[in-house]
Structure formats: structure tokens, C-alpha cells
Amino acid sequence: ESARKMVNKAPLPRVD
């Protein structure tokens, strides 16, 4: 599950 969270954050643009 942790791996899936990382992949989900990759495609999303980081606006932090």
C-alpha cells in the first residue's frame, strides 16, 4: 500500500 501512495503522489503536480 505504501508503494501505491508514492505512485499517486508522483503524477500529481507538487505546488508545495
Buried (B, 14 or more C-beta within 10 A) or exposed (E): EEEEEEEEEEEEEEEE
